[in-house]
């Protein structure tokens, strides 16, 4: 991932997302009006978060197999960026909800599930900070990371769909000012999918920088 091309691609895709996202003609659905443009920011951040947390999971499993602390560092940093994306997704969702649902926080099952999922991942870092031994911390954190991921998926993807919710995908969401896959017209798709890729690449880029800094700190500490 040291090649320059994918970083340039990330910048180009995000510039395209911001420019096209605010300039293209969008369909008028319910009372969404122009807030529908948030689709290019709110939803791709969640896509990016899921990918980043999946990579974190892979490195956690890899650490348990290899015992290399570098894998634990990579797992930690991908989780950190994933949580940041989750917080940004929650904030942009609250802004959107304020316009379409009438308030930023309505205790909707989707909102509650997302908040719980983020708290579970934040506990991951609390756990890490409570263990001083490097190897023990890495092992415990890796196991917890696996647990957190497989709790996270049902919380944000499955449970909200089983109860009454204003959010798209929830029971009773039909007819409410929310988006479903059928609402995404071809023009919006031309911006939406590049936005998903652009936000994801930006997350990977930021994580790579943090990983390099962490590995340098670890190397300096070991030689001190």
Secondary structure, 3 states (H helix, E strand, C coil): CCCCHHHHHHHHHHHHHHHHHHHCCCCCCCCCHHHHHHHHCHHHHHHHHHHHHHHHHHHHHHHHHHCCHHHHHHHHHHHHHHHHHHHHHHHHHHHHHHHHCCCCCCCCHHHHHHHHHHHHHHHHHHHHHCCCCHHHHHHHHHHHHHHHHHHHHHHHHHHHHHCECCCCCCECCCCCCCCCHHHCCHHHHHHHHHHHHHHHHHHHHHHHHHHHHHHHHHHHHHHC
